[in-house]
Amino acid sequence: MNDQPLRPGPVAPAAPVAPTALSGSAVPVAPTALVGSTALAVPVVPSVQAGPAGRARVGLPTVPFTRSARRDAREGRSPRRLAVSLGVLGLLTGPVVLFGAPAQAASCSGQVRYASSTNTIYLTSGTASLSAIDALCPSAPLVETGPGTNTWELSADLVVQNGATLELHGTSVGGDVDTLRLRSLSDNVATHVSSITAQYGGIDIDSVHITSWDDATGAPDTDPYLPANAVSGSRARAFIRALSYLDTDGTPRESRMDIKDSDIGYLGSHAAESYGVSYKGRGCDSTHLDVCAALNVYGSQTSSRFHDNFMGTYTFDAYGMAFTGNEYDHNVMYGLDPHDDSDYLTITHNHSHDNGDHGIICSQRCDHLEIAYNEVDHNGIPPYVPTGDDDPSDNQVHGIMIHRGVTDSVIENNYVHDQPNGSGIAVFDSSGDTIRNNTVTGAEYGLRYSVGSRNITTTGNTVTNSSQYAVFTYQGSDIPAYTNSTGRPTNLVFTGNTFDTTSSNVVKLNQTDGTVFTGNTFSGVFSSGVLTQWSTGTVFSGNTVPTSLTYSVKGDSTTPGSITFKDVKQSTKASVDSVSSATFTGSAGTVYKASGYPAVTTALGSSGAGSTATLTAATVGTSQVTVTPQSVAVVPASGTAKGRVPSAAGAYEVLVAPGTAGTDLAFAATGLTAGASYALTAGGTTLATGTASADGTLTLHTAPSTTQEVDYRVVSAG
């Protein structure tokens, strides 16, 4: 399909006409516009209503936009709507600007033209309903199927241009169309498959059922595909779209489509701009970002259903659109697909389900999105299979996905469930986004991050019953375009989440750097624990986990794996391979016991320096080791010390060797009986005594005269 904007033909200037005063019921007569060699008398008929003080109030057609809202925002201005009345221009200056008439124009009047050669109806100014179009151009292939049925069939293309607006309103809101059928014949001849296009115009849909229609079957066209032998220029199925473009002088010609309380189904195919319900800014792409900045397409969707389309709804270069309270279901591909440079969108309270591909996906350079309070489920059952895909077994279908260059966006308070062939929420080559307070259950992967995704904050989510992993990160084979050169996910932060029950690893991190888990709750049954592979700088801190949870750290000689456990309060089961490491750190001198490996030492620093114990294959082998923090911490007043724990030691026993003789060592015990007396001993000799505080803590001091290792214990002094 030709993606170039339709351009107006040459228009000869019209003779000037003197202005006419508007008062009472007077109706001005517009000048005659000369199109080619044909003079078309085009009356501009404003709506006249009673105004204040007996004066008439005239509603005139408007041009919706002449400035890019995105450009205004970047210049610190609010988006402007230029209310320019074509009728007023005609009355005050004479000429009325019209698009050139195509060949073989049928006899029409007013703001409507029909070109039989292309089977196209043009609405060129003002606002018009189907009844108005039919009245102005009765020869056009637009008919009401029966008197008073309010069911119309459009058997042509309908193009809305020059700032005009097509009004499709149901009778419940004072309109004239409850059902609109767009002809869509199975022969796929382009002129037999209808479309509605706003091209520098507007489409206003309210309380209408719109569907494709095959006259031969008396039913919607359910086939979105062309046959293999289809000739060039064929169309698979009817569609609706709003297109914006830049004029030859760089002026943005922007369009808008608003849909409310309507049902739109059985539209669209895989052809560009023809996906069903589409919004697009032409000329905007990754190599023409200046066009993206200068141009937008606009609109809204409210309380409507989009179903059985090729895509429920597609946008490209949209700005400031709101999608609220809609249902997107049973579409061949995506439910809702905001694509390139669709920014500042609000996607809330929608239900996207039973689509062949992702329920909601935002892809390529989208920013400042709000995706909230949506329900997304049962998408990709079975997954959509693109033409030419020889191995669909690996096709992943996600509930919600942000893909390539999506930034500064929030995904929150969504309920995503039953996504067995993909992730509940997936992040791909994107950065600076927040995922919070969502509930994800019954997905293959609860949360997935890949292809260089970085600086993503994930907080307050509940992820349950994942058939594979609750959290899955990996580099992938795709080349990142917007994040980093390696494709390794980086600086992912998980706080305050609940991960409950998986059929495999609860967390699997592949080729990932700087991932932090803080204050999360791991509960339920996990077939396997936490697995990190070729991942560095992973941190677990302050999480609530079952004692049965295991951690496995793997890598290779090029990328040894590493993980750090900060201030763990309970036993931790960890294993490392021959090149990787697991490090335990305590902020207050914690000494760590590696069960069965008494040679493992803890490096102890002075106040504020904390303590560190590191497991490697050289110290503990590659089998699973249980590491337990002792109930007594040691802090040297200066310098450093080393601590370790004998295999048979109790909770309050440590071996300590100070770096310098005479250094004061503070032994801080926890979990004691409040008010009870305790002693610090060495080799059976009491070094200090004290009484436990109300919270069961006690700190005792000694300053050994040696740097040799000494066995210290905190024991009852009663």
N, C-alpha and C positions, 0 to 999 in steps of 0.2 A: 504494500500500500504506500502511496506517495505521502510522506510525512511533511511535505512543504505546505505552508499555509496558503489557503486560497486567497488570491489577490483580486481586488476590484478592477473592473475594466475601466477604460477611459470615460470620464463624465464631462460633457460640455457644460459650461456655465449657463445657468438659467437667467432669464431676464428678471431684473429686480422688480419687486412688487411693493407698493406702498403698504406700510403697516396698517392693520385694522384694529380699532379699539375693541377690547373685549369687555362687554357689559351685558347684563341681562342674559339673554339666550343667544346672543350673537356668536356665530362660529366663523373664524377666519378661513379664508381660502388660500391655500399655499400656492406659491408660484409653480410654474411648469418647469420640470427638469428635462433637459434635452439629453437623451441617451442615444449616442450614435446619431442617426438621422430621424429617430422616432421621438416624438414629443409625448411624454407621459404626464397627464394631469394627476398630481398626487396631493389630494387634500389631506391636511393635517387636522385631525379631529380630536381636540383635547376633551377631557371629561370636565363638564361644567357642573359645579355644585353651588348651593347657596352659601355665600360667605357672610362675614360680619357686615353690619350696616347695610344689608341689602345688596352688597356687591358680589359679583360672581367670583368663585374660587376655581381656578382652572388647573387641572392635573395634566401635566405635559410629560411626554416621554423623556427619559434621561439617559445619558451615557454613563455607565456605572463607574468606570475607572479610567484615569489617564496617567496616574503615577503608580509606580511599583510600591506596594506597601513595604516590602522588604527594604527597598532603597530608602524610603522615608525613615524606617526604623533605624537604619544605619546612620542616617544624617541627623538623628535626634528628633525627628518629627513623627507625628502620628500618621498612619495611612490616611490618605485623603480620597474622598469620593467626590468626583467632579460632577455636580448636577448641572449638566448642560442640556437645555431643552432644544431638541432639533426644531420643534415648532417655533420657538422664540427666535432661534437663529434665522429661520426662514423669514419670519415676519420683519425682523429688524434689519437684516442684511440682504435679503433677497434670495440668494441661491439656497437650495436644499441639496445637500450632498447625498447622492445615492450611489450604490455599487452598480457597475455597468450591467446591462441586461445580457444574459447569455443568448446564444443563437436560438431561433425558433421559440421566442418567448410567447407564451399563451396570453390571451387577453385577460388581464387582471387590473385591479385598480388599487389606489391607496398604497399602503406600505408592503404589499404582497406582490411577488412576481413568481411565475412558474416557467421553467425551461424544460420543454418536452424532450429536447435532444439528450439531456442528461437526467431527465426525470427528477428534477430538483425544484422544490419550493423555497423561495427566499423571503424571509421576513426582514425588512430593511430599516425599520424605525419604530419607535413607540413600543407599546405593549399590546399583545394580541392573544386572544384565546383561539381555540380551534374553530369555534363558531364564527369568530371575526374573520379568520383566514378563509374559511369556506365562503363567507358572504362576499369577501373582496375578490376571491378567485375561485368561482364555482367549478371551473373546468379542471382544477388541480385534483389529483388522485387522493383526496382526503374526504372521507364520507362518514356520516353517522349511520350505523348499520340498520337503524330503524328509527322512526320518529319517536322522540321521547325516551329512547333507550339509554342515552348518555354513554353509549359505547361507540367509539370511533375507530376507524381503521385508516392508517397512513400507509399508502402504497407508493411512496416516493421518499427521497431524501428531503429533509427539512433543515435548512441552514438559517440560523439566527445571527445577523451581522449588523455592523454599523451602530452598535450600542442598543439594539432592540432587545426586547425581552419576550420570550414565549411563556405564556401563562397556562399551565395545565393544572386546573383546580377542579376538585370533585364537587358534586352538587351539595354535599354537606357543608362546604365552606363557600357556597355561593357561585360555584363554577358550573361548567357545562360538560365535564367529562369524568365519568367514574371509571371507565376502562378504556385504555388506549392500546390497540393492537398495531404492532409494527410488522408489516408484511415481511415474511422470511421464507421464500419458496425453496424447495429442495433442489431446484436446478442450479442454484448458486450463481445465477446471472446477477451481476452487480446491481442492475436497475430493478431486479426483482427482490432485492433484500434491502430493506429500508434502514435509515439511520436518522437521528436527530443530532445536530451539531450546533453548539454555540461557538461562533468564531468572531470574537469581539462582540459578544452579546451575552444574554442571560437566559437561563431556563429556570422557571419557578414551578416546582411540582408539589402539590399539596392534596393529600387524600385521593390519590389515583392509583389504580392497578394498571401497570404497564407490562406488556408481554410481547414476545415475538409471536407471529401468527402465520401458520401455513394454511392457506385457503383450501388446499386439496384435502388435508386431513381434518380441517376444522378444529385445530388444536395448536398449542405452542410448538415451536420448532425445538426439538430436544437434541439435535445433532450439532455440536459446536465445531465439527471438523469438515474440511474440504476433502473430497475424494482425491486419490492419488493422481488422477488424470485431469484434474481441474485446470482450466485454461487460466492464463495470467489475468489478473484483475477480478477474478471471482471473489464472491463473498460467502462466508460460511453461515453467518447468522446476524440478525439485526442488532443494533447497538445504539447507545446514547453517549455523548461526550461533550465536554466543554474545553475549548482550545484557546490559549492565548498565544500571541506572537509579537515580534517586533516589526513595525512597519519599515519600509525601505529607508526612512530617515531616522530610524532608531526609536520612534515613538512606541511605547508599549500599548498594544491592543489587547486588553485583558478581558477575560470571560469569567462568568460565575454560574454555578448551578446549585440550587438549594432544593432539598428533597425532605418532605415532612409527611408523616402519617401515611405513607404510601407502601405499595407492594410492587417490587420490580424484579421480574424473573425471566429466565430462559432467553437471555441475551448474551451476545459476545462470542468471540473465538480467539485464537492465538494471534491473529493479525495485529500489528501495531495500532494503538489507539482504539482498538475495537474489542476490548476485553469484556464489555458488558456495560458498565457505568464507569466512565473514565474522565479524569481531569488532567490536562497536560499543558505545560508551557513549552511550545515548540522552540527548538534551537538551544535549549539548555541541556548541557551535558558536561562531562568531566573535562573536555577540551575547550569549552566555551562557558566558563564560569561567570564571565562578564554578562552573558545573556541571563544566566540564572539570577544574578544580582539585580538586573534591571527589570525583570519580568516575573509575574506570578499568575497563578490561576486560583480562584476563590470558590467558596461555597460552604454548604453545611448539609449534614444528614441527621435527621431527628425522628425517632420513633417509627422507623420504617424497616421493611424486610427486603433483603437482597438475596435471592436464592436461585439456584440452578443456572447461574451465569457462568461464563468462563472464569471470571474473577468477580467476586461480590462487588467490590469497588476498587479502583486503581487510581492513584494520584501520582503526578510527576511535576515538580516545581510548584507545589501548592503552598499556600501561606495562610496561617491563622484559621484553618478550617476546624470545625467542631463536629465530631461524630458522637452522638449522644442517644442512648436508648434504642439502638438498632439491633436487628438480628441478621447475621450473615451465615447462611447455611446451605449445604448441598451444592456448593459451587465446584466447578471442575478443578480449579487450582485454589488460590488463596481466598480466604474470607474477606479480609480487608488488607490492602497492599499499598500503603503510602511509599512511593519510590523516590528517586533522586531529588534532593534539594526540597523535600517537603518539610517545612519548618513550622515551629510554633503550633503544632496540631494538638487538639484536645480529643482524646479517644476514651470516653467514659461510659460506663453502665451499658455496654453492648454485650451481646451473646453471639459468639462465633463458634459454630460447631458443625461437625459432619462435612467439612470441606476436604477436598482431595489433598491439599497442601496446607501450609501453615495457617493457623487461625487468624493471627495478626502478625504481619511482618512489616518492618520499616527498614528500607534498604538504601544505602548510598547517600552519604552527606546530609542526613537529616539531623536537625538539632532542635533542642527545646521542645521535646515531645512530652506530653503527659498521657500515660496509658494507665488508667485507674478504674477500679470497680467493675471490671469486665469479667464475664464468665467465658472460659474457652475450653472446649472439650471435644473429644471424638473426631479430631481431624487426622487425616491420613490413614483411615481404616477402610480399605487399603490405601497405601500412599499413591499419590499422583505419579504417573510414569511418563516422562517427557518422550516425545517422538525421537527414536534413535537410541534410546537408553537400552543397552543390551543386558545390563545387569542391575535391575531395580532392587536387588536384595539389600543394598546398602542405603537406599533412599531414607533420609531422616525427615520426619515431619514434626514440627514443633508447635506448641500452643501459641507462645508469643516469642518472636525473634526480632532482635535488632542486628542489622547486618551492614558492615562496611561503612565506617565513618559516621556512625550515629553518636552524637555527643550531647552532653548537658541535658540528658533526658531522664525521666523518672518513670519507673514501672512499679506501681504500688497498689495494694489492696485488691489484687485480682484473684480470682478463684480459677485455677487451671487444673483440670482433672482428666483422667482417661486419655492419655496420649502415649499409647504403648509402643509407637514406632519412632519416638524421638524425645525431645526434652519438653519439660513444662515451660521453661524460659531459657532461651539460648542467646548468647552474646558472641558476635563474630566480628573481629577486626574493628572494634569500637572502643571508645574511651570516655572517661569522665561521667559515667552514668551511675544511677542509683536504683537498686532493686530492693524494695522494702515492703514488709507487711503483706506479702502474698501467701496464699495457700496453694501448694502444689501437691497433688496426690495421684498415684496411678500412672506416672510417666515412666518411660524407660530410664531417662536421666532427669532427675528433678531440676537441677540447674547446670547449664553447660556453658563453658567459656573457651573460646578457641581463636586461633589465627591472630595472635598478637594483642588480643583484648587486654586493656590495661586500665589501672586506676578506677576500678569498678568497686563501689561500696554495696555490699549485700547485707541487709540487716532486718531482723524481726520477722523473717519468713518461716513458714512451717512446711517442711517437705516430708511427705510420708509415702510409704509403700512404693518405692521406686524399684522397678524390676531389674535395674542394673545399679546405678550409683545415685546417691543423693546429690553429690557434687562431682562434676567431671570437667577437667581442664586438659587441653592438649594443644600442641603446635599445629598440627594439620599439614596437609600437602599444598594447600592454597597459599598464594603469595599475598601477604598483607599489603594493602595500599594506603592505609591511613594511620597505622599505629607504630610499628617498629620494623626493622629489617629482618629480624630473626623469625618472627611469627610466634615467639614464645609468650604466652600470657604472663603479665607482669603486674605486681602490686595489686592483687585482688584481696580485699578485706572483707571478712565475714564476722559479723558481731550480732549476738543476741538471737540467733536462729535456732530452730528446733529441727533436728534431723532424726526421723523415726522410721526404722524398719526398711531394710533393703535386701534384695535377693543376691547381691554381690557386695563389693566394697562400698562402705558408706561414703567414703571420699576417695577419689582416684585423681591424682595430679600427675600429668605427664608433661615433660618439657616446660615447666612453669617456674617462675622466679618470684620470690618475695611475697608468697601467699601467707596471709595471717588469719588465724581462727582465734577469736577472743570472745569469751562469755557465751558460747553456744551450748546447747543441750543436745547430747546424743542419747537416744533412748530407743527402746524396742529391741528387736532382734536383727542382727546384721550377719549375713552369711559370711562376710569378710570385713576386716576393719579398714584402716586408713592405709592406702598404698601410694607412695610417691616414687616416680621413676624419672630419672634424668632431671630432677627438679631441685632447685637450690633455694636456700633462705626461707624455707617453710617454717612458720612459727605457730605453735599451739600454746595458748595462755588462758588460764582462768575458765576453762570449759568444764561442764558437768558431763562426765562420761561414765559408763559402766566399767567396772574393773576388768571385765572380759574383753574390752576393746583392744585390738592390737594395731601396731604401727609397723609398717615395713618400708624400709628406705633402700632404693636401688638406683644404680647409675652405671656408668662405664668410665673408662680411663679418661675420656674426653670431658665428660660431664658427671663427676661424682655427685651423688645425691647428698643433701644435707637437710636436717630438721632440728629445730630447737624447741624444747619444752620449757616454758617459763613458769616458775613458782607452782609446779604441780603439787597437789596436796595428798595424792594417793598413789598407789602403785601403778606403774605404767609398763605395759608389755611392748617391747620394741625389738626389732631385728634390723641389722644392716648387712649389706653385701660386702664384698672384698674391697670396694673402693669408696664406700659411702660412710656417713657418720651421723650419730644422733647425740645432741648436746642437751644437757639439763642445766638450767641456770636458776639461781635463787637470789632474790634481791637482798636477803638478810642472812647470808652465811649458811644456807642449807647444805647439809652433808648428805650425799646420795649413796645408797646401798645397792650394788648390782648383785642380785642373788646368784650365788655360786661363783662369783668373781671378786674375791676380796682385794685383788690387786688394783681394782679401779679406784682412782683417787679423785678427790674434789679439790680444785684450787680455790682457796679462800682468800678474799681480799679484805682490806680494811673497810671501815664504815662507808657505805655507798657503792663499793666496788662489787659486792655480791659474791657469788660462788659459781663455779662451773665444773661439770663432770662430762666427759666426752666418751662415747662408746664407739669403738672402731673394731674391725675384724681382728686387729692385732691384740686388743685387750679383752674382747668377749667372744670372738669368733663370729660366725654368721647365723647362729641359732637364736631363737627368741630368748630375751633376757628380761627379767622383771626388775625394774628400778623403783626403789622406794625412798622417799625423803625421810630421814631420821627426825625424831621428835625433839632433837636438840641441835641448834645451829651454833656455829662458832665464828666469831668475828675478831680478828686481831686488831689491836689499837692502831698499829701501823704496819706497813709492809704486807707480807703475805704469809700464808701457812698452807699446809696440805693436810687433808683429812681423808680417811677411808674407814670402811666398816668391815669388821670380821664377819665371816659367813654365819656364825652362830650368835652374833651380837643381838642384844635386845634393842628396843626403840631408843633408849637413852644412852647408848654406848658408841663412842667414836674414838678412833686413833688419830692424834693430831701431832704434827711436827711444825713448829713455827720456823719462819725463815731466819729469825734473829733471836738469840737467847735473851731472856728477860722481857720479851714482848708480852704485854698484857693480853690475855685471851678472855673474851666474854662468851660464856656458855648460856644460851637462851633456850630454856625448855618450855614446851607448850603441852597442853593436855593434862596438866597436873590437877590434883585435888585442891580446890580453893581452901586456904587456911592451913594446909598441911606443911610440915617441915621437911626440907630436902637438903641433901649434901652433895657437893661435887667431890668425887674421889679419884685417886690415881693409885693403882696398885694396892687398893685397900686403905689408903691413907686419905683422911678427910682434908680437903684443901679449903673449902668454904661451905657455909650453910646459909639457909634462908627459908622464908615462908612464901608459899605460892599465893599470888594475888587472887582477887575475886574471879578473874577470868581464867585462872589456872595457869598463869605464866610465872616464870621466875628466871632471873639472870644472875649467874654466879661468876666470879672472876678468879683467875690465877695467872701468875707470871712465871712460867717455867724457866729454869736456869740453863736449859739445854735446847739444842735444836733437834734432838733425837725424838723419834715417834713415841708418844706416851698414850696409854690406854686410859681414857677418861670416861667416867660414868656419873649420871645424876641418879641418886638413889634416895629412898625414903630415910629420913633421919629420926623417925618416930621410934 
